[in-house]
Amino acid sequence: MKLLRWECPCALPVQVRRVRMPADCYGDTEFRGGGARPHFRVRIGRDLCYSIAKATLIHEWAHCLSDRTEAWQAERRVATDHSSRWGIEFAFVYRVVEEEEDRNG
């Protein structure tokens, strides 16, 4: 998390939790705009192995980076769009995480 917050900062704070998820869902991202502190909430399945949880976090973090905040507020609460912008952000986050892991073994 420290690496993502430092190397891939989002426009809004991101809260990440490991929680029980349905069997067909590894994770999701939700915009939480009500109240004084808008933020993204990322949920990752708590029963996932490390490699799947890491890949899911990269996927969800890319949603936090790629989607315009005003679109979240106006159109939806849960991320569903996998646009070309999302793909670029996914590649960026993936590279940051994998390069750090390569350096640290």
C-alpha positions in Angstrom: 0.0 0.0 0.0 2.8 2.4 0.8 4.3 1.8 -2.6 1.0 2.4 -4.4 0.3 5.5 -2.4 3.8 6.9 -3.1 4.4 5.8 -6.7 0.8 5.8 -8.0 -1.1 8.5 -6.1 -4.8 8.9 -6.6 -6.7 12.2 -6.7 -8.7 11.0 -3.7 -7.8 8.8 -0.7 -8.1 5.0 -1.2 -9.3 2.7 1.5 -8.4 -0.9 0.9 -9.9 -3.8 2.9 -9.7 -7.6 2.7 -13.3 -8.9 3.0 -15.4 -11.9 2.2 -16.5 -11.6 -1.4 -18.8 -13.7 -3.5 -17.1 -16.7 -5.1 -17.3 -15.1 -8.6 -15.8 -11.8 -7.6 -12.2 -11.2 -6.6 -12.6 -7.5 -5.7 -14.3 -4.2 -6.5 -14.0 -0.5 -6.2 -16.6 1.9 -5.0 -16.7 5.7 -4.9 -17.8 6.9 -1.5 -18.8 10.5 -2.0 -21.3 11.1 0.8 -20.1 13.2 3.7 -17.1 15.4 4.1 -14.4 13.0 3.0 -14.9 11.5 -0.5 -12.7 8.5 -1.2 -12.5 5.2 -3.0 -13.1 2.0 -1.2 -11.4 -1.0 -2.7 -12.4 -4.5 -1.5 -10.2 -7.5 -2.1 -11.4 -11.1 -1.4 -9.9 -12.2 1.9 -9.6 -15.8 0.8 -7.4 -15.1 -2.3 -3.8 -16.2 -2.4 -1.1 -13.6 -2.5 -0.6 -13.5 -6.3 -4.4 -13.2 -7.1 -4.9 -10.6 -4.3 -2.0 -8.6 -5.7 -3.3 -8.8 -9.3 -6.7 -7.8 -8.1 -5.4 -4.8 -6.1 -3.5 -3.6 -9.2 -6.7 -3.9 -11.3 -8.8 -2.0 -8.8 -6.1 0.7 -8.2 -6.2 1.3 -11.9 -9.9 2.1 -11.6 -9.1 4.7 -8.9 -6.5 6.3 -11.2 -8.4 6.2 -14.5 -11.9 7.2 -13.7 -12.7 10.9 -13.5 -14.1 11.8 -10.0 -17.0 13.8 -11.5 -18.0 10.7 -13.5 -18.1 8.6 -10.3 -20.2 11.3 -8.6 -22.7 11.7 -11.4 -23.0 8.3 -13.1 -22.2 5.4 -10.7 -20.7 4.3 -7.5 -19.1 1.0 -8.5 -16.3 0.8 -11.1 -17.3 -1.1 -14.3 -15.4 0.6 -17.1 -12.3 -0.9 -18.6 -11.5 1.8 -21.0 -8.2 2.5 -22.8 -7.4 5.0 -20.1 -7.9 2.2 -17.5 -5.6 -0.1 -19.5 -2.9 2.5 -19.5 -3.2 3.0 -15.8 -3.3 -0.7 -15.2 0.0 -1.1 -17.1 1.5 1.7 -15.1 0.5 0.2 -11.7 1.5 -3.3 -12.8 5.0 -2.1 -13.8 5.5 -0.2 -10.6 4.5 -3.2 -8.4 6.4 -5.8 -10.4 9.6 -3.8 -10.6 9.5 -3.3 -6.9 9.0 -7.0 -6.3 11.9 -7.8 -8.7 14.2 -5.5 -6.7 13.2 -7.0 -3.4 13.0 -10.6 -4.4 
